[in-house]
């Protein structure tokens, strides 16, 4: 199963973890130096949820991000699921 939120389309983003060493110039050092640069993935905050849809009279299982859940509670479950083609 792909790691994509069906509501917002949030997907894993590529990035780097930068390791720095040294003391800042402001604190009397010679400055920070980058000593490591490791690639990594920033994954979306996905949750498996079973949400009751009153218009359908049943529960719908969905894998959605935390931000998508907040949007669903704000704008309504049924219109948002219909808009994104999930029902």
C-alpha positions in Angstrom: 0.0 0.0 0.0 1.4 3.4 -1.0 2.1 6.0 1.6 -0.1 8.7 0.1 -2.9 10.6 1.8 -6.0 10.4 -0.4 -7.3 13.7 0.9 -4.3 16.0 0.6 -2.1 14.0 -1.6 0.8 14.2 0.9 3.6 11.7 0.0 7.0 10.9 1.3 9.5 13.7 0.7 13.2 13.3 0.3 15.6 15.2 2.4 18.9 15.1 4.3 20.1 14.8 7.9 23.0 17.2 8.2 25.5 16.6 11.0 27.4 19.7 12.1 30.5 19.9 14.4 32.2 22.8 16.0 31.4 25.9 18.0 29.5 28.9 16.6 31.5 32.1 15.8 29.2 34.1 18.0 30.2 31.9 20.9 34.0 32.3 20.3 34.6 29.3 18.0 35.7 29.1 14.4 32.3 28.2 13.1 30.2 25.2 12.4 31.4 22.6 9.8 29.3 20.0 8.1 30.8 16.6 8.7 27.9 14.3 7.5 25.1 14.4 5.0 22.8 11.4 5.2 19.8 11.0 2.9 16.4 10.3 4.5 12.7 10.2 3.9 10.1 12.4 5.6 7.0 10.2 5.8 3.4 11.5 6.1 1.6 11.0 9.4 -0.8 8.3 8.1 -3.5 6.7 10.3 -5.8 3.8 9.6 -9.3 5.0 10.6 -12.8 3.6 10.4 -15.2 6.6 10.0 -18.9 6.4 10.2 -20.6 8.2 7.3 -24.3 9.0 8.2 -25.3 9.6 4.5 -24.3 6.0 3.7 -25.4 4.5 7.1 -22.1 2.6 7.4 -18.5 2.8 8.4 -15.7 3.4 5.8 -12.1 2.3 6.4 -9.6 4.8 5.2 -5.9 5.4 5.6 -5.5 9.2 6.0 -3.0 11.7 7.3 -3.6 13.5 10.6 -4.0 16.7 8.7 -6.6 15.0 6.4 -8.5 13.9 9.5 -8.7 17.4 10.7 -10.0 18.6 7.3 -12.6 15.8 7.3 -13.9 16.9 10.7 -14.0 20.5 9.5 -15.6 20.2 6.0 -17.6 17.0 6.6 -16.8 13.4 5.8 -19.2 12.5 3.0 -18.5 15.6 0.7 -14.7 15.1 1.1 -14.8 11.4 0.4 -17.0 11.9 -2.6 -14.9 14.8 -4.0 -11.7 12.6 -3.8 -13.5 9.5 -5.4 -13.2 7.3 -2.3 -16.9 6.3 -2.3 
